């Protein structure tokens, strides 16, 4: 098994491998194109590690486990969702089209990012050799990784709402007006990159086994699929501890009273601590972003899907330019509390 060779991260190069796994572990890319691009940047030694990990992960349990989680969430939504059947919803297929197109675009970008990540860790971050978790038991790596990553996901989410340029990128995800597991993939191609840079850098610095990192990616993605499902589940008293679909639905609300609420991913703890938790409201509110200007046509054709994707990709740059020209670069378009 290729992964067994990397069971423990032995150096700062290992931290770079862990970071690359966490950042790009669930994104399909054209390996041949990436290899040519990365070698052209003289980062072939890093590519060899990434290629070995990627081949193993694609053939290994991670991809199949995420697919199983997706199928399970779709089944829950089909039988218990608010609007069934969702499997034939046009937005569902459009969002998966976005995933494919974003993957193609990111495939080209990542070839360059691999080089800079490597330089970032090996040259500019000498303290990346800390590897606090490298010699700890597996369950300690998983537990600490869970708590640290859940907080950093919360913090990343908060940052991408509060900083206007990042909000305009993240607003693509919030433009969805009917939640489904596929809503997780409705995003600007830069959004997962920004999110992962903030979220997983601390984990890469902490070190740990590749299997712990794989498990981290797995439960993060699967829980995201579940909480974006259009399910009326609240889990009784557990709703005050764990993020539920009903809890996260409030985060996607268009109502001013719900703005900047419920940033958490798995635990509600961070929302409690930072005063952003919102419970106990009815679920009759609308979802989306107020006056969002991009209205993709949901005809399931290559042309209409590409046109809709391109309008979403271009939107953040258009929004930032519009606000800068008005002398209001800090304003977040779509904020229902601003006239």
N, C-alpha and C positions, 0 to 999 in steps of 0.2 A: 504494500500500500504506500502510495506516495506521501500521504499525510503523516504516516508514522515516522517518516524521516524528519518531520518538522514538529513532532509532538511537544517539544519544548523549544522556546525561542532562546537561542544561545548568544545573541549579540544585538547590537543596535541595528544591524541589517535585518535581524529577526523582527524587531519592532516595526521596521518599514514594511515587512511582509504582512505582519498582523494588521497594520493600518490599511494596507491595500486590500486585504481580504475583507475587513469590516466595511470599507468604503465602497468597494465595487463587487463584493462577493455574490450579489444576486442580480447583476446586470449582465445580460448576454452581449458579447461583442464579437466582431470579426477578428479572430485570432491572427490570421495571416496579415491583415492590414495593420493591426496593432504591433505585430512583431517588427514589420518593416519600419513603422514610424518610430518605435522605441529604439531600435538599433541605430537609426539615423541620428538619435540623440545620445549615442554612446552609453546607453543604459542597459546593454544586453545582459549583464550579470543579474540585474534585478528582474528583467523579463523572464529569465529561465526559472526563477523561483515562482513568479506569478503564474507562468504557464503551467508548471507542475501542479500548483494548487488549484488552478482553474479547471484543468482537465479532471482532477480528482473530484472536485466539488460538483461539477456538472454530471458526472457519472455516479456520484455518491448519494448519500441520504439527504443532503440539504435541499436540492431542487425538488426531489420527490416529496419530501416532507412539506415544503411550502405549497406544492401543488395539491397535496392531500388536504392541507389547511384551507386552501381556496375552495376546493370542492365541498368540504364540510360547511363552510360559511354560506356558500351558494345554496346548499340543501336546506340549511336553517332558514335562510331568507325566502326560499321558494315555498316552504310549508308554513312559516310563522311570520313572514314579513308583512309590513303594512300594505304594500302594493304588489301583489303577486299575480302572474309570475314575472319576476324581473329578468329571467334569463334571456328574454327576447327584447328587452328594452333597448332602444336605439342608443341611449347614452352609454349603456354597458359596452357595446361594441365600439363606440367612438373612443371610450377611455382606453380600451385595449389597443386600439389603433394608435393612440397617443403613446402608449408604452412602447410599441414597436418603433415608431418614428423617433421617439426620444432616445431609444437604444442605439439606433443607427447614428444619430448625431453625436451621442456621448462616446460611441466607439472611436470616432475621430479625435475627440477632445482628450479622452483618457490616455491615448498614446503619448501625449505631451505631459499630462499631469503625472504619470508614473515617474518620469525623470525628475520633475521638480519635487515630488514627495520624497524621493530618494535623497536628493540634495538637502532638503529641508531637515530630514532626520539625521543624516550622517554628518553634515557639516554644521548646520545652524542650531541643532538641538543636542549638544553633548550629553545633557541630562536624560536623553532617551534611553541611556543605559541603566537607568534605575531598576527596571524589571522587578518591581515590588512583588508581583504575584508569581513570578517564574518558578519558584521552588515551593509554592504553597499547594496543599491538596486540591484536587479538582473541584470538590464541592465549595471550597473557599473561593476559588477563582470564579466559579459560576455565581455564587452569592454576591460577592463584591462587584463583579461585572454587572449583575442585574441592577443593584442599587445605584452604582455610578452611572450606568447607561440610562437608566430610567430618569435620573435627575438631569443628565446632559441632554436627553431628548426633550424634556420639559423646557430647559433653558434655551435650547436651539429654537424650539417652537415659539417661545416668548420673544426672542430676539427677532425672528422673522415676521413677527407681527408689529413690533415696536419701531423698527428701523424702516423708514419709508421705502427705499429702493428694494430691500429684501421683501417687504410686504407685497409690493407689486408683482414680484416673482411668485410669492406664495399664494397670492390672490387667485391664480389660475386654479389651484386646488379647491379653493372656497367657492369658485363660480358654479360648482355643481349644485343643482336644485333638487336632486333626488338621489339620496345616498344608496350605495351598493358596495360590495367588496371592491369593485373596479374603481370606485372613487379614489382609492389609495393610489392608483396609477394616473389619475388626472392631475398632472403637475407640469410645470415648466421644466425643461431639461436641466436648468441650473439649480433648481430647488433641492433635489436630492444630494447634489454635490455640496451645496452650502450646509445643508442639514448634517451630512455625514462628517464634514470637516469639523463642525462644532461638537457633534455628538460623540464621535469615536476616537478623536485624538487622545483624550485622557486614557482610554482603554489601551490604546497602542503603547502609550508611555508606561502603563502599569505592567505590560507584558502578560504572559500566560500562555496556555497551550492553544494550538490551532483548534482543537475540539471545543474548547470553551468559547472561542470566538465564533465558531460555527453555530453552537447552540444559541449564542447571543443574537446572531443574525436571524436564526429560525424563529425564536419566540417574539422578537421584535416585529418581524414581518407578519407572522400569523395573527398576532394580537391586533395589529393594525387592520388587517382584513376583517377581523371580527367586529371591531368597534365602528368600522365604516358601514357595516351591514345595516339595512333598514329594519331593525328589529326592536320591538317594544320592551325588550328585556331590561329589568332593573336590578335583579339579583337580591331583592329584599334588603336587609341590613348591610350586606356586602357591598352595596352601591356606595357606601361611605369609605370603602377601602380600595376597591378595584374599579377601573374605568369600564363602563358598560356602553353599549351602543346608544342607550337613551341619554347617558351623560355626555357622550361625545357629540351627539346630535345637537345639543345646546350650543356647543362650540361653533357649529356650522350655521347657527341661526342668523337671520338677517335683522332681528330685533335689536334696537339700541341697548336694551337692558342686558343682552347676552354678549355684547361686544367685549372682546378680550377676556373671556371666561373659559375655564376648563381646558388648560393647555396640556394636562397630563397625558401619558401614554398608557401605562399599566396601573400605577398607583395614584390615588387621589392625594397622597401625602403632600406632594409639592404644591398643589393648588391650595390645600389647607394652609400650609405654612406661609405662602405668599399672597393669600387673600384673593385668589382668583377662582375659587370653587363656587359652583352654582348648582343647587339641587332643587328638587321638588317643584318643578314647573310643568305645566301642561305641554303636550307635544303637538299642538295645533299650529305652531308658528311656521313661517316660510323659511326656506334655506337659500343660501347663495350670498352674493355680494351686491349691495345696493347700486343700481344704475350701472352694472357691469356692461361695458360697451360691446364686448365680443359675443356674438350669438352664432355659434357654428351651426351649419346645416347638418342634420344627422342622417343624411342619406348615406347608405352603406356602399359608397363607391370610393375608389382610390382617390379620384380627383377631389371630391368634396371633403374627404377625410384629411387629405394633405392641406387643402386650403384652410380648413378649420384649425388644424395644428399650427400652421404658419401664423395665422392671426393671433393665436394664443402665445406663440413664441415671441412675436414682435410687441405684444401689448406692454410688458414692463418698460421697455425702452421708450415707447411712445408716451406712457404715463409719466415717467421721470422727466422727459423733455418738456412735456406740457407744464408740469409743475415748476420746473426751473425757469421757464420763460415767464411764468407768473410771479416769480420770486417767492414761491412756497415749496421749496424742495423737501421740507420736513413733513408735509401733509400726506396723509394716506387716503388715496382715492377709495371710495366705497365706505368710508367711516360714516355710519348712519347718524352720528352725533354732530356732524359738521354739515352746515348748509352749503 
